[in-house]
């Protein structure tokens, strides 16, 4: 992850280099994943019982969130270019949308039974729908394929599409006499893994042919992040697998049932109903400082190029109001306006960063100025090699 370019033009001589890690008047010292800001969500919907988010994704340089009207068979979509300021599209399908995904220029939203329950869009505002004979709870992308799962009357309960427009139903591998709804699916390590809540999981290397398998722990959720399939099964317990076939049970002290898990800025990031946790190994988890309002619940999480965002709802009066919270940038670089050139780097504590520079733009020949582990946020750095020439800087979050 790279910051936008910071350009300076000063006449500089004999400048010292330093990292300043102490207090500084006017600055707030916070890890990017400990500091979250409430987003400006559209909440004035014509429904007395309110609305709530069910799915988030990022693509084409903007966020798309979908959700449902409470106690009504209608849904909505909202979009944002920065994750902070959102606008509602005119899209209001007569069914409940449950999830949204993005791949190769196309957003896909899916939901329950209705006139149309698979929708595609190139901008998150204008949508076109198609109808299938089942309801969907989850859609993902993997191997250049959209895969949607849910429940229906037959074992053809997995749908695939190369473009989000044309869909084909696939047999899940369940016997026709023992069909269960499939609420979740993930992709990683070259394998699709879907799960039900009846102790089965379903695997496919290409998304076309599926095999049903049995594991007594599965409880209807699965994620893939940074080389691991992670299937939450109970409070403080997750199944872990590197290949999607062999699973081991890992317990922790969170006492939380995880919902969605992603990998961002060097951390596994998991949400429960009311909390957010991070981990470096998917086994030992730390609760983060996400302060939700009372009666709030999280439903979904995603990450863009510079921030993570969580969304859900809070109880409000007779119904619900949609909420979303945006993290600080994973890497942010600013500079002072007077010499000497002092750069301010904010980001995720304990992660490695590199500050790079060039003297002319455009150029691909970025040079390393310094590399260090962020032990506090922000840190201040002064360039002792700057000359009379203009310099442009950027910061890079290292793997």
N, C-alpha and C positions, 0 to 999 in steps of 0.2 A: 504494500500500500504506500502511495506516494502523495505528498502534499502538493498543492498548486505551487507554482514558482514564486519565490519572493525575490524581487530585484532591488539592488541597492546601487547607488552611485555617489561615492564619497572619496575625498582625497585623504588617504589613510597612511600613517607612518608609525612604526614602533608600537604596534598594538599587542597587548598580551592576550593569550588564550586562557580561558578558565571555564569551569562549570560551577555555577553558584547554586547551592542546594539548600539554602536557608530561607527564612521568611522574607517576604518582600511586600511592602505596603501596596494595597490595591489589587493583589492577585489572590485568586482562590486556588489552593493546592489540592488537587483531586485526581485520582485515577480516572481515566475515561470511562471505565466500566463500573465506577462507583458514583458517577455523576450523571443523572438523567433529568431531562426537562420535559414537562408536559407539552405535547404538541397541540396545535390549534386545529381540532377536529370539527367537522361539520356535525352538529347535533340536533338541529331544528327540523326533525323529520315529522311529517303529518301522521303520527301514530302515537296514541296516548300511552302505550306501553313501552315506547322507546325502541332502540336498536342496539346492536352489539357487533363487534368485529369477530370474524371466524377465520380469516386467512390473510396473509401478507406475502408479498414477493417483491423483488427488485429486478428491473430490466429496462433497457433503453434509457438509462440515466434517470429513472424515476421509480418511486414506490407506487405500488397498487395494493389497496386493501379492499376486501370484500366482506360483507356481513349480512345480517338478517334483521328484519323487523321482529320484535318480540310479539308473540301471540298473533302472528299474521303470516300468511304465506307469500311474503315479498322479501326482496333482497336489495342491496345497494352496492355501489362501488365508489371509492374515493381515490384520488391520486395526489401525489406530491413530488416535487422535484428535489426538495431538500429534507423531507421527513418531518419538518416542523409545521409548515403551512399546507393544509389540505383543502381540496375542493371536491364537491360531489358531482359525479356524472349524472346524466339523465337516465342512465341504465337502471331500471327497476323491474326485473323479471318477476313473474308470478310463481315463484318457488323459492325455496330456501337454499342459498349458496353456502357451501361448506368449506371450499378451499380454492386457491389460485396458484398458478405456477407460470414460469416464463422460460422460453427457449427460442433462440434463433429469431428474434424479432416478434414473437407472438406470445401474448398472454392467454391463458386458458383458465376459465373458472368453471367449477362443477357444483352440482347440488342434488337435491332430492327429486322425487318424481314431479313432473310438471309438463307444461306445454313444450318447454325446451329446458334441458338440464345440463348441456355442455355448451359453453360460450367461448368465442375467441375474439381477440382484439389486438390491434397493433399499437394502441396508445393507452388502454385502460379506460377510455371514455366512451368510445363507440364500439358496441359489441354485436356479434351475430351468433344466433343460437341454433343448435340442432337437438333433436329429441332422441332419446334412447329408451329402452324398455326396463331400465333399472334406475335406482337412486345412487348417487355417488357421495362419498364422504371425504375422499382424498385424491389429489392429482399431483404428480411429480414429473420430473424429466430425468432422463438418464440414457446414455448411449444414443443421443439424438432422437429420442422417442419420448412422447408423452404417454404416461400410464395412469389410468384412473381406476379406482376400486370402490366397491360398495356392496349393495345387496340387491337381490332380485329373486325371481321364482326358479331360476335354473342355475347350473354351475358355470354358465358363461358370464361371470361376474367381474371380469377384468377386461378393460377396454384399452386399446393402444392406438396411437396415431403418430405418423411421422411429422405432421405439420400443425396439429391442433384443429384441423378442419375435417378431415376424413378419418372416421373411427371404425375399428373392427373389434368385435367381442372375441374374447379368448376363454377357453375352458380352464378353470382354476386347478384342475386335478382332483377336485372333490367328487366322490360318488354322487350320482344324481339323487340318491336317497339320504344323503347326509351333507346338505349344503348349509353353510353358515355365512352371515354377512362378513365382509372383509373391510374393516374400517381404516386400515393404514397400510402404506407401502413405502419402501425406501430403495435407493439405488447406490451401490458402491462396490469397489473391487470387482467390477465387471459382472455384478449379479443384482437382479431385482429380488427383494425379499418383501413379501406381504404377510400380514398376520390377521388372525381373527381372535375372538375372545373365547374360543372353545378349545384352546390348547393346540392349535395348528398354525404352521407357517408354510408359506408357498414360495418356491424359488424358481427363477428363470434366468438363463444367461443372456437371452436376447429379447425377452418380453413376449415371445410368441407362443412358446410351449412351457407349461408350468407343471411343477411337481408338488404335491401336498406332503408335508412332513408333520411329525408330532413332537411337541415339547410341552410338558405339563405346566410350565411357568408362564407361557405367553398370555398376555391380558389385553391385546388389541391395539398396542402402540409399538412403533419401531421408527428409528432414525438412523441416518448414516452421517458420520462426521469424522474427518481426519483419520481415515483408515479403519474406523470401527463402526460396526452396527451396534446400536444401543437400544434395547427394548425395555422401557420402564414396566415393572411388574407389580410393585407395591411400594408402600412408604419406605424409603431408604434402600430399595433393592432394584437393581437393573441387570438384565442379561447383556453380556458383551460377546461379540464375535468379530474376528478379523476376516472371516471368509463367508459369513452368512449361513453356514451349515452347522458348525460346531460352536456351542454356546456355553458360557460359564456364568454363574451367578456372582455378582459383586454387590456387597452391602456397604452402606455408608451411614453417617450419623446425621443426615439432613432431616430425617423423619418426613420427607416430602415425596409425593408422587409426581415424577416429572411428566411433562407433556411433550413439548418440542425441545429438541437439542440441536444446536448448530455449532460450527467451529469458526471462530473469528478472532483475529488479532492474537493468535497463539494460545487461545483458550477454547475448551469446550464450554459452551454457554447453554444452560438449561433453565427453563421456566417451570414453575409449579403454578397452582392457582394464585398464590399471593406473594411468591418470592422468586428471586433470580439467583442462580448459582453459577460459579465457574470452576474449572478443574484443568490441570495440566495433563492428567492421565486418565480421565473419565472414571476414576475410582474415588479419589479424595477430592471433596467438593467444599467450596467456600461460599458462604452467603454474601451476596453483594448488597450495596446500599441503595436498593431501589425502594423508595418509600411510596407505596401505593396508598391512595386514599382509602378510608374505611369503606367496607362493603364492596371493594373492587375485586375483580378476578381477571387473570391473564388467560388469553386463548391462543396466541400465536406470536412468533418472533421471526425476524429476518434481518439481514445485514445488507447494506449497500456498499459503496466503495470506501466510505469514510466513517460510517456510523452504524450502530445496531438500533433496532426499534422493536418494542414490544407493544402489543395491543390487546384489548379485551373490552371490558365494560365495568361500570359501577352501578349499583342500585341507586335510583334517584326518584323519589316520590313514589308514583305508582308503577314505575317501570325501570328501564335501564338507559344509561347514556354511554356512548362509545368513548373509549379513552385510548391514548397512545403515548408512549414515552420514548424520547430519543436520547441515545447516549452522546457524550462528548465525542469529538473526532478521535479515531484511533491514532492519528498522527496529524498535528497541526503546527505550522511554523509561521511565526510573525517576526517582524524586524522593527527596530526603532527608526525614527525619522532623522536623527542627528548622529554624526560620528562620535565615537567609534561604532562600528557595526556590531550591535548586540542582537543575537537571534534568540527567540523564545520558543522552545519546543515543548508541546504538551502531548500526552499520549497515555499509554498503558504502562503502569509501573511494572518493573522486572522484565520488560521486553527490551530487545536490542534495537537500536536505531543508528542510522548513518546520515550525516549531513553531507550533501554533495554541492558542488558549485561549477559554474561555467562563466566565461567572460563574455560570450557572445550568444545571442539567440537569433534564429533557431539553431540548435546544435544537439547532437546526440552524445557528444563527448564529455559526459559528466565526470568530474574528478572527486575523489573522496577528501573531505576536509577533516572529519573526525568520526569515530564510531564509539558508542558507549551504551551501557545498560542504563535505562531510565530508573533511577532509584527514588525519584520524587517527580511530581508533575505540577507546574512546569519546571524546566531547567533553563538556565541562561548561559549562552555561549558567545564569546567574542572571537572573531577571526583575526589571528595574528599574522596572517600571510596576505591580507588584502593589499592591493596596490592602488595606484591612482585610477586604474581602469574600473569600469563598472563590473560588478559581480552579481550573478543570479544564483539563488540557493533553493534547494529543496531537501526535504527530509524523507527518509525511506524506513518503513517498519520492516525489519529483517525477519526471515523465517525463524 
